[in-house]
Amino acid sequence: MSQEFISDQKLKDIQERCEATTPGPWKSYIEGRDHVAGSDFIMTGTETNRGEDIELSGATKSDHDFIASAKQNIPLLINEIRRLKNAL
């Protein structure tokens, strides 16, 4: 199996896609776990500056949690990759 490395351009493309999304933070709300009535959704923005909720069709609870956390995790991962690349 060949190893694939993330180029600087690929990191830039990933960062641009992340930055083009609805402003965060994003938080997953699952009926029965995070609220008592309504559907599962992803809240965007803050309590005082909310964006549109994201509703997913066919997504599992784990899918909701993963997608919501990606908004915060992807920038962290990009920064860590860049830090490690610079350390080399």
N, C-alpha and C positions, 0 to 999 in steps of 0.2 A: 504494500500500500504506500503510495507516495504521500509525502507531507505537503500540505498546502499552507502557505504563510499569508498573513493578512498584510497586504501592501498599504502604504500610506494613503493611496487613492481609495482603496476599499474602505479603510477606516473613515475617510472623509465622506464617502458616499453614505455609509451607515449613519454617521453623525447628522448629515443633512436630512436624511429621511426621518430620523428621530426628532430633529428640531422643527420639521415641517408639520408635525402632528399637533393636535389640540394641546394647549398649554396644560401643564400638570400642577400639582401631582395628580396621579390617577390612583383611585382606590376601588377595589372590588367590593361590591355589596351583594351578599348572597342571602336570599330569603331564608329565614329560619336560623341563620347564623349571625347576620349583621343587622337585620331588620325583620319585622314580623309580618308585613303584608306587602304584596306587589311582586314584581319580577326581579330576577338577578340583573345587575347592571354594573357599569363602571362609572364612577363619579369622576369628573374631570375638574381641575381647579381646586380652589380652597373653599372652605365653608362660607367665607365672605365674598369670594369672587369665583363663583361656579361657572363652568362651561356647560356645554350640552352633555347629558348623560349618553354613554355608549351602551347600546343593547345589542347582544349577540344572539344569533339564531343557531341552535345546534351545539353550543359550547357547553362543556362540562364546567363544574365549579372550579376545577384545577385550571382549565383553560382561562377562565375569567381572572383567576389570581395571577397566572403567568403573564397574561397580556397587560393587566394593570401594573404589575411590578416592573415590566420591561421598560416602561416610561422612565422610571427612576434608575433601573439597573444598567441599561445600555450606556448612558453617559459615564457611569462609574467604571464600567468595563473598558470603554474606549480610553478613558484617562489612565487606567492601570496599564493597558497595553502600550500606550505611548510612553509611560514612565519606564516600563521594562525595556522597551526598544531603545530609549535614550540611555539606559544604564548599560546596554551592551556596547 
